[in-house]
Amino acid sequence: MTSRRCAHTAGALRERHLARSGPPPELRNPPYTRLPNDSPKGKDRMEPPATRRRITIVDVARHAQVSVTSVSKVLRNAYGASPEMQEKVRRAIDELGFRPHAGARGLRGQTYTIGVMLPDIRNPFFPEILDGITASLKDTEYQVLLGPGCNGEKEEARVTEAMLDRGMDGLVLVAPVSPRAHLDHVGTAVPTVVVGRHGTSPAYDTVTDDDMAGAAQVVAHLAGLGHRRIAHIDHHETDPTRLMEMPNAHRANGYRLAMRAHGLEEWINVVATSYTQQGGYEGTRQLLALPAADRPTAVFAGADVVAMGVLEAVAEAGLSVPDDLSVAGYDNTTFAAFGPVSLTSVDQAGREMGRNAVRLLLERIADRGRPSTKVTLSPTLVPRRSTTRPAE
């Protein structure tokens, strides 16, 4: 009886103590709440922690002991913020973990976001352009947000319109297949740079590679090794505008012109599939099915990702590169430089393309009224072990 009375008294004292002072520190902000044992999810179900309050510009100003106006000037890189003031504010931002609200910044004119649309995230060349973009923006306030274009007009329209709706400060569109009218619409709405498309417009800037010159370098290299039956795997295209502006069309035209220049017109052989690994595989199977007298001794794949499929089809046929078939690609990706592959390829300086795109974009953000600019880079052939003299 005495032990039960003491236990009851102790429990009452604990309740009165908690009523006055609240729960002990370890229970005041528990990381989770344990549900009753009869919960349908079981006794170990845990609820998520309470949402943390967002740090505001007012918190930063108090922490740095400066005015809200001073913090705003630092965030906007505006005139009037001394180096000492910038140091105090940025230290407070780091200590508090403050993140500016993109929507609020957009209401003041800038979100400090750059949208980058890539047509195919599986193509190993496009990350080279992205590397150049991100490296050039590293010391700025801008952040890059990616959107997949999926090599389709509807998909590209959806991505670009979403970027416009979110108030991005500028867009970089890599090898877009959209109609010229849509590109003009985007370029009129927001500063835009188009990478890898040869057409020009007053509405946007462009960065391209001299694709015809690159294709000519491949043909000259193979012809110099003694090849005559040199085939080319192209990307199938029927749209008249894209046939004039897209890189694949320029490379195919460069191939044809170079073959004629080397006296090899009768051996021109273009197989149109797609700029994918599967396209390279299917195109090579078509070429290997030709009679022996017409079968090529060298293949110029329009992109390194296409060359992947070429190598796959050659191996499947029990043949070897370069003894039975010389293979050259385009883009000089990390795949081409991989030792066991050692693919001869054209380097079109993807990182430099990205850097030029950022330079033009920031210039256009600063001055929307300046004339549009086109930058054309010169490609360089990188010979490797995948090409050699044809077998006798």
C-alpha positions in Angstrom: 0.0 0.0 0.0 2.8 2.4 0.9 4.7 1.8 -2.3 1.6 2.4 -4.4 0.9 5.7 -2.6 4.5 6.9 -3.1 4.4 6.1 -6.8 1.1 8.0 -7.1 2.5 11.0 -5.2 5.6 11.0 -7.4 3.6 10.9 -10.6 1.4 13.8 -9.4 4.6 15.8 -8.6 5.9 15.2 -12.1 2.7 16.3 -13.7 2.7 19.6 -11.6 6.3 20.2 -12.6 5.6 19.7 -16.3 2.6 22.0 -16.1 4.8 24.8 -14.7 8.0 24.4 -16.7 7.1 22.4 -19.7 8.7 19.1 -20.9 12.5 18.5 -20.4 14.8 19.7 -23.2 15.1 16.3 -24.8 11.3 16.2 -25.3 10.5 19.8 -26.2 11.3 19.4 -30.0 11.2 15.6 -30.7 12.4 14.6 -34.1 9.2 12.5 -34.6 6.0 11.6 -33.0 5.3 7.9 -32.1 1.8 6.9 -32.9 -0.3 4.7 -30.6 0.5 1.0 -30.6 -2.9 0.3 -32.2 -2.1 2.4 -35.2 -2.9 0.6 -38.5 0.6 1.3 -39.7 2.1 -0.4 -36.7 3.7 0.9 -33.5 6.9 2.1 -35.2 5.3 4.6 -37.6 6.9 8.0 -37.4 5.6 11.3 -38.5 7.9 13.8 -40.3 9.5 16.6 -38.3 7.9 20.0 -38.3 8.7 22.3 -41.3 11.5 24.7 -40.5 10.7 28.4 -40.9 12.3 29.9 -44.0 15.1 32.4 -43.3 14.2 35.8 -44.7 16.1 38.9 -45.7 15.0 40.5 -42.4 16.8 37.7 -40.5 19.9 38.3 -42.5 19.8 42.0 -41.8 19.4 41.4 -38.0 22.2 38.9 -38.0 24.6 41.1 -39.9 23.4 44.2 -37.9 22.7 46.2 -41.1 19.6 47.5 -42.8 17.3 45.4 -45.0 18.1 47.8 -47.8 21.8 47.0 -47.5 21.2 43.3 -47.7 19.0 43.9 -50.8 21.9 45.9 -52.5 24.3 43.1 -51.8 22.0 40.5 -53.2 21.4 42.6 -56.4 25.1 43.5 -56.7 23.8 47.1 -56.7 25.8 50.3 -56.4 26.4 51.6 -52.9 27.4 48.4 -51.0 30.9 48.8 -49.7 33.3 45.8 -49.6 33.0 45.7 -45.8 29.2 45.7 -46.1 29.2 42.9 -48.7 31.5 40.8 -46.4 29.2 41.2 -43.4 26.1 40.4 -45.4 27.6 37.4 -47.2 28.9 36.0 -43.9 25.4 36.3 -42.4 23.9 34.6 -45.4 26.4 31.6 -45.0 25.9 31.3 -41.3 22.1 31.4 -41.5 21.8 29.3 -44.7 19.7 32.0 -46.4 18.4 31.2 -49.9 16.8 34.1 -51.9 13.3 33.3 -53.0 13.4 33.0 -56.8 9.7 34.0 -57.2 10.3 37.2 -55.2 13.5 38.0 -57.1 11.5 37.5 -60.3 9.0 40.2 -59.3 12.0 42.6 -59.1 13.1 41.7 -62.6 15.6 38.7 -62.3 15.5 35.2 -61.0 19.2 34.5 -61.6 18.3 31.2 -63.4 19.4 30.1 -66.8 17.4 27.4 -68.6 19.4 24.9 -70.7 17.5 22.6 -73.0 19.4 19.4 -74.1 17.9 17.3 -77.0 19.1 14.0 -75.8 20.7 13.3 -72.4 22.1 10.0 -73.6 24.4 11.6 -76.2 27.8 11.9 -74.6 28.6 15.1 -76.4 26.0 17.3 -74.9 27.5 17.2 -71.3 30.6 18.7 -72.9 28.6 21.8 -73.8 27.0 21.8 -70.3 30.4 21.7 -68.7 31.4 24.8 -70.5 28.1 26.5 -69.5 28.4 25.7 -65.8 32.1 26.5 -65.6 31.4 30.0 -67.1 28.7 30.7 -64.6 30.6 29.3 -61.6 31.5 32.8 -60.2 28.2 34.4 -60.9 24.8 34.4 -59.1 23.2 32.3 -61.9 22.0 28.8 -61.5 21.5 26.4 -64.4 18.2 24.4 -64.7 18.0 21.6 -67.3 15.1 20.6 -69.5 15.0 17.6 -71.9 13.9 18.4 -75.4 13.7 14.8 -76.4 14.4 15.6 -80.1 10.7 16.6 -80.7 8.9 19.8 -81.6 6.1 19.3 -79.1 8.5 18.3 -76.3 10.7 21.3 -77.0 7.7 23.7 -77.0 6.6 22.3 -73.6 10.0 22.7 -72.1 10.7 26.2 -73.4 7.3 27.5 -72.5 7.7 26.1 -69.0 11.0 28.0 -68.7 9.4 31.2 -69.9 6.6 30.7 -67.4 9.1 30.4 -64.6 10.7 33.7 -65.5 14.2 32.5 -66.3 16.6 35.2 -67.2 17.9 33.5 -70.3 17.8 30.3 -72.3 20.4 28.2 -74.0 18.8 25.8 -76.6 21.1 23.0 -77.7 20.5 21.7 -81.3 16.7 22.5 -81.2 14.5 21.0 -83.9 11.7 23.5 -83.3 10.4 25.6 -86.2 12.1 28.9 -86.8 8.9 30.7 -85.7 9.0 29.1 -82.3 12.7 30.0 -81.8 11.9 33.6 -82.8 9.1 33.6 -80.3 11.3 32.4 -77.5 14.2 34.7 -78.5 11.8 37.7 -78.5 10.4 36.8 -75.0 13.8 36.2 -73.2 17.5 36.4 -74.0 18.3 33.2 -75.9 21.3 31.5 -77.5 20.9 28.6 -79.9 23.8 26.2 -80.0 24.4 23.8 -82.8 22.0 25.1 -85.4 23.3 27.1 -88.4 20.4 29.4 -89.1 20.5 33.0 -87.8 17.9 35.4 -86.5 17.7 38.9 -85.1 15.9 37.4 -82.1 18.7 35.2 -80.7 22.4 34.6 -80.9 24.0 31.4 -82.3 27.1 29.2 -81.6 28.0 26.5 -84.1 30.8 24.4 -85.4 31.9 24.5 -89.0 30.4 21.0 -89.6 31.1 21.0 -93.3 34.8 21.6 -92.7 34.8 18.9 -90.0 33.3 16.4 -92.4 35.9 17.3 -95.1 38.7 16.6 -92.6 37.3 13.1 -92.0 37.1 12.3 -95.7 40.6 13.8 -96.4 42.0 11.6 -93.6 40.4 8.4 -94.8 41.2 9.1 -98.5 44.8 9.8 -97.4 45.0 6.4 -95.9 44.0 4.9 -99.3 40.2 4.4 -98.8 37.9 4.9 -101.7 34.7 3.2 -100.6 33.9 5.6 -97.7 30.3 5.5 -96.5 28.5 8.0 -94.2 25.8 7.4 -91.7 23.5 10.4 -91.5 20.4 11.4 -89.5 17.2 11.1 -91.5 15.6 14.5 -92.1 12.9 15.8 -94.4 12.0 19.2 -93.0 13.4 21.8 -95.5 14.5 24.3 -92.8 16.3 21.7 -90.7 18.0 20.4 -93.9 19.5 23.8 -94.2 20.3 24.5 -90.6 21.0 21.3 -88.6 24.5 20.0 -88.0 23.8 16.5 -89.4 22.7 18.0 -92.8 25.9 20.2 -93.0 28.1 17.2 -92.2 26.4 15.1 -94.9 26.9 17.9 -97.4 30.5 18.3 -96.4 31.0 14.6 -96.9 29.5 14.7 -100.4 31.6 17.8 -101.4 34.8 16.3 -100.0 34.2 12.9 -101.8 33.8 14.8 -105.1 36.9 16.9 -104.3 39.0 13.7 -103.9 37.6 12.2 -107.1 35.5 9.6 -105.2 32.0 10.7 -106.4 31.1 7.3 -107.6 31.6 5.9 -104.1 29.4 8.3 -102.3 27.1 6.3 -100.1 24.9 7.9 -97.4 22.7 5.8 -95.1 20.1 7.9 -93.3 19.0 6.4 -89.9 19.3 8.5 -86.7 21.9 10.1 -84.6 21.7 7.4 -82.0 23.6 4.2 -81.1 20.7 2.2 -82.6 20.9 4.3 -85.8 24.6 3.5 -86.1 23.9 -0.2 -85.6 21.1 -0.3 -88.2 23.1 1.7 -90.7 26.1 -0.5 -90.4 24.1 -3.6 -90.9 22.8 -2.2 -94.1 26.3 -1.4 -95.3 27.7 -4.8 -94.4 24.8 -6.5 -96.3 26.1 -5.0 -99.6 27.9 -7.2 -102.1 31.6 -7.4 -101.3 32.6 -5.2 -104.3 30.3 -2.4 -103.0 30.9 -2.8 -99.3 32.7 0.2 -97.7 36.2 -0.1 -96.2 35.6 2.9 -94.0 32.6 4.5 -92.3 32.2 8.1 -91.3 29.6 8.1 -88.5 28.0 11.5 -88.1 28.4 11.5 -84.3 30.3 9.5 -81.7 27.1 8.1 -80.3 26.4 6.7 -83.9 29.9 5.2 -84.0 29.0 3.2 -80.8 26.4 1.4 -82.9 28.8 1.0 -85.8 31.3 -0.8 -83.5 28.5 -3.0 -82.1 27.4 -4.1 -85.5 31.0 -4.8 -86.7 31.7 -6.9 -83.6 28.4 -8.8 -84.1 29.4 -9.6 -87.7 32.6 -11.2 -86.5 34.7 -8.4 -88.0 37.2 -6.1 -86.4 38.0 -2.4 -86.4 40.2 -1.2 -88.1 41.5 -4.3 -89.8 38.2 -5.0 -91.6 36.6 -1.6 -91.4 37.9 1.8 -90.4 35.5 3.9 -88.4 35.6 7.6 -87.7 33.1 9.6 -85.6 32.3 13.2 -84.8 32.3 15.1 -81.4 35.5 13.7 -79.8 33.7 12.6 -76.6 35.2 10.8 -73.7 34.0 7.6 -75.3 36.2 8.3 -78.3 39.2 8.9 -76.1 38.6 5.7 -74.1 41.7 3.5 -74.7 40.0 0.2 -75.8 37.8 2.2 -78.3 40.4 4.8 -79.5 38.0 6.3 -82.0 39.2 8.7 -84.6 36.9 11.7 -84.2 36.4 15.4 -84.9 36.7 17.7 -81.9 34.2 20.5 -82.2 35.2 22.0 -78.8 31.9 21.4 -76.8 33.2 23.2 -73.7 34.2 26.2 -75.9 30.7 26.2 -77.4 29.2 26.3 -73.9 31.5 29.1 -72.8 30.7 31.2 -75.9 27.0 30.6 -75.3 27.2 32.0 -71.8 29.2 35.0 -72.9 26.7 35.9 -75.6 23.8 35.2 -73.2 25.1 37.5 -70.4 25.8 40.2 -73.0 22.3 40.0 -74.3 20.8 40.0 -70.8 22.7 43.2 -70.2 21.7 44.7 -73.5 18.6 43.4 -75.1 18.9 45.8 -78.0 22.3 44.8 -79.4 22.5 43.1 -82.8 22.5 39.3 -82.8 25.8 37.5 -83.1 26.9 34.2 -84.6 30.0 32.4 -83.4 31.4 29.6 -85.6 34.2 27.4 -84.2 36.8 25.6 -86.2 36.8 21.8 -85.7 40.0 19.6 -85.4 40.4 16.0 -86.5 41.9 13.7 -83.8 43.2 10.5 -85.4 43.3 7.4 -83.3 43.6 3.6 -83.8 40.1 3.0 -85.3 41.3 4.1 -88.7 44.1 2.6 -90.8 45.0 1.7 -94.4 42.5 -0.6 -96.1 43.3 -4.3 -96.3 44.9 -5.3 -99.6 
